[in-house]
Amino acid sequence: MNTVYILPRHPKPGAYLIWLSLLAILSLGITVFLFPDINGVAIALLLFALISLLGIGIHMNQQPPVGFTLTFMHLQYHSPQGGWITKWQDISEIGRASVGYEGWYHPLPWVGVRLKDYDDFLDSICPRIASQILMEQRGLLIMAYKRTENPPHDIEDMLFDDKHYVGENGKVNKGLLAMLANRMRYNRELMGFDFFISEDLLDRPADDFIGLARRFLAQSR
């Protein structure tokens, strides 16, 4: 299969700041034209603030986009902060995340990924992205915990478990990487997947992305 690049459907946040600041500067210019006696110091300070906001928006808009690359070898996530990569041969399952209660399962706007082992994935990820995953996906674990009868652990223990994680290759992971590995074990225990991809980061519905990823996964076997 040919390489597929996926970018979010939503514009970059910087684009919103650029348009907002430009509209505000235009409105300020019209106000000064209509009311020439308005306080000059206040106008200068406001103009400086709007120009600063415009500069921030331009800087954010120039950053590399968040997205995914699917090749015949791997699935890769990339963002300005870093990313991760996992080979298809290291993935055992990709599916829609869901939470259940009393036999009813509610699908969530997240794609779940289950790995065969964590070693290569942990080696590919930087602490900054590990922290981002821990923060952004903790709500999923809390949701699953609340819908689990007789959960095996306390939620605080699952959210903040930083015990050293020893991989199958014998490498000892510490700090944020250890927390991520432990979190993935709890995710698997409660939801069947190790980590998740938000539908907001995709250019298509989650089910369509799952179908595409499964075709790449099948081709690699």
N, C-alpha and C positions, 0 to 999 in steps of 0.2 A: 504493500500500500504506500501511496505517496505521503510525504510529510504534511501534516496539518497544523496550522497555527491558529490559535484561538485567543481572541481578545475580548474583554468585557463589552457588553452591549451599551453600557452607560458611558457617557463622555468622562474624560479625566476631570477630577475635582478642580484642577487649575483652570479649565475652560470656563467653569462657572464664575470663578473669581475674576477672570479677565473681563467677561461680559458685565458682571456686576459693577466692577470698578469703572469701566468705560461709561456705563450708563449713569453712574453717580457723578463722574467728572462732567459729563454732558449736562446733567441736571444742575450741577453747581454753576457751570458757565451760563446757563439760561437764567438762573437766579441772580447772578451778579449783573447780567445785562438788564434785567427788569428792575432790580433794586440796587443801583450803583452806590448808594450811601450805606450799604451794609458794612458791618465791622470787618475791616481789612485783615486784622490779625487772625480772627476766627476763620476767615476764608482761607488764609495762607496755611494755617494748621490743618484744616480739613483737606485742602488740596494735597499737602504733603502726605497725609495718612492714606488718601486714595491712590496716590502714585506709588506708595510703598506696597499697598495691597495689589496693585497692578503688577509690580515687580515680582511679588511672591507668586501670583498666578502664572506669570510667564515662566518662572523657574520651575514650578510644579508641572507645567504643561510640557516642558522640554525633557523631563525625566523619562526613562524607558518605561513602556507600559507594562502593567501587570498582565500576565497571560500564560498560556500553556503551549507546549510543543509536543506533538505526538509523532514519533518516527517509528520505523520498523523495529528499533532496538529499545526505546525507552519512552516514558512519560516524564516530562519536565515542567516544573513551575518556575517562573522567573518574575522578579519584581525589582524595583530600585533598591530594596533592602537586602536582597539575596534571593535564594530559591532552594529547591530540592530536585532530586532526580531519582527515579527508580526504574530499573529494567523491567520489561514485561515478564521476563522469566522469574522475577522476584515477587510478582503479584499473583495471589491465588484467586482473588475475586474482586469484582467491581460491581456495585449495585446502589440502589436508592436507599438512603438512610431512612429509618422509621422508628417510631416508638410505639409500644403496645401497652394495653391495659385491659385486663379481663377478656383476653382473646381478640380484641380489636386493635388493628395496627394502623397508625396514622403516618402517611409518607411525609417526609420533610424536604425542604428545598436544598438538600445537600446530597452529594455523591460520596458514598463510602468506599474506601480502599482497604482491602485486607492483604497483608504481606505474608510471604512464607517465613521470612525472618527479618529482623530489624537492622542487621549489621550494615549493609550497604546504604540503606536509607539514612541511618544516623551519621554515617561517614560523609554523606553528601550535603548535610544541612548545617547551617551556622547557628550559633546561639541566638542571634537576633530573630531569625525566622522560627526557631523552636519556641521562643517566647511569644511570638505572634500567634502561632498555632495554639499554644496553651491558653492564651487570652481569648482568642476569637471562638474557639470550639468548646470552651468550658460550659457554655449554656446548654449544649447538646448533652453532655454528661449529666448535668443537673436535671434536665428534663427526663432523661432515661431513668435516673435514680429515683425520681419521684413516682415513676410509673412501674417500678419494680417491687413486687411483693417480697418482703424479707431480704432486702439488699445485703450482700455478703460483707460489705465494708461501710464505714461511716463516710459521708460525702467529703468531710474535711480531709480525711486520710487519702482519698482518691485524688482530690484536687491539688494537694500540696505534697504528694509523695516524692521526696527527693533522695530516696535510698539509691546507692550506687547500683547501676544496671550492668551486669556482665553479659555481653553478647555471646552468641554461639561461637564466634571466632576467638573468644577469650578476652576481648578488649573491655576494659572497665570504663564505663561512661559516667561522668559526674555532672553535677550542676544542672543546668537547663536541659541538656541532652538526656540525662538520667530521668528528670521529671517528665520529659516527653515520652521516653520509652515506657515508663510506668503508666503514664496516662493512656498510652495506646493499649496497654494490656487491660486496663479497666474499660476502655471503650469497647474492646473486643468482647469482654465478659458480658457487658450489658447490651451492646448493640450489634455485635457481630463483625464490626469493622475496626480498623486501627486508627485511621484518621479520615478527614473529610474535606471535600471541595465544595465551596459555596456556589450555588447556582448563579449568584450575582456576578461571579467572576467569569461566566461563560457567555458565549455568543448565541446560545441555543438552549432549549429546555433541558433540564437535567437528564430526562430519559433519553433524549437524542444523543447527548454526550456519552451516556452509559453504553448505548448501542454502538457508537463509534469506537469507544475504548475497548469494548468486548471484541470487536472485529480485529483490532490490532492485537489484542491478547490472544485470540484464537490463531492468528497468523504466526505468532511467535512460537507456538507449540508444535 
